[in-house]
């Protein structure tokens, strides 16, 4: 129910109203409203109950296990939130002079340095506002590099068919055409197909490693050599950085530019459209093209570097320098973990994924890549269950809600039929993982004995199964009053 | 089990093609493809007069699960698109080989049709992909 639907004419909440009436006299008449805005008219108690009820209907990481593959829905330590919300940081104006913001600039500088270290890059810019903007930045930098050399014949970006949909979208937005590279049986990029595809048109390759298939690309150094020999550059999609944090550096794998999703790997709240943070790192070749501003530390002072000192920069991505609140949370998180802690993130997220994969296989589920060790996530295919019982992956996903678990990512990657992409993250303990495995086992048994119970799920959530087909065909995005 | 009529030609990328009496080629997506995609909710079809080349993407079909490119099975010029799909994309789910056709191409080289798979070869390719 929307708050508008409990609204009644002339009901109000005077105790919460502003003390002073806003001064509008100076606004020219033609800019002033002629009609009252359609705001809900409710009492204080009604508003309180409405939003409390909504929050109780939420299915979130704060209330439930949330193994949404490729999204890294891990715990966001409360300390990160608390420190990022210190009044001195919250109240800082982006136009405040550098001399009064040395503390904030020091945090940003240190975050740049830590991200450089963990990714093996020469320099980092924190300014991209989200993962998608980080991707765009990376490919725009590749373009700026080729252009700076007068090498303008390169028109193609290579993207493996297992990639996130954002990769081809990014390449297209940067004016490149996309060439898809197939994946081999065991989940690695098909090297022969890659060799056949590279050439004078190749601007670069976009790769996620570990890939969205939940496996580490074993031929990465060979891939890097093939692309570099053809004159192309390598872009690293940091979506799955969690699996290798402190273990392998993308710089050592041969990548030239990389984006990181701080809202995933560095544990700041995400989902629901942001805010995010997608810093980019570059090696020495691409460093001059990084977006501005970046923070520098010279003569004991921190200050911004802009287009003036970095003339080859691709420019600015927002009015200021990224989502400061998200960056601060990531900074605190990195400081809390330290170098050893980062390695434990990779170890435990990978251990949890492999434990779950092994237990689910024991319980009769089919792993999509049974011969490969999982990274921080893995894929099961429910095709056999569908063939035997008619119950599809989406039904199992909905039934999991009844049992108190958010469903894993369904039907992605597209290469695997009826799939679940499961990412437990390092923040869950064994009891939780076992509970999920038991729930999956129960649902598989229900699919055989009482399939209707699974197909009709969820039965216990505030809303039952939504008609997503009708929702997509007949968009209903805006509330209107009934006449 | 999905249907694969014997009288059509198929692409590995799940399009079907049929040579009409007037020399144009009607194109749609296979029953197997619509089944994999699930309920379709949106189509982006090329305008009549657009030039297309064999193996290049020329349309997009979107379902509740995924958006997927449709590749032109032969080169040529689009002569007509199925206008009914704009409001009722679900026709492709219910009748992929009939009312659910996507567009017609006037081929620049009708011989390209012979390079496509027959029903049996397509079924085999689809089964292999479906590992």
Contacts between the chains, C-beta under 8 A, distances in Angstrom:
chain1	res1	chain2	res2	distance
A	165	B	67	7.6
A	185	B	131	7.9
A	383	B	130	7.5
A	411	B	65	4.5
A	411	B	66	6.8
A	412	B	66	7.9
A	414	B	66	5.7
A	414	B	68	7.9
A	417	B	36	7.1
A	417	B	130	5.7
A	468	B	64	4.9
A	469	B	39	4.2
A	469	B	41	6.3
A	469	B	64	5.8
A	469	B	90	7.8
A	472	B	41	3.8
A	472	B	42	7.2
A	472	B	64	6.0
A	473	B	41	5.2
A	473	B	89	7.6
A	473	B	90	8.0
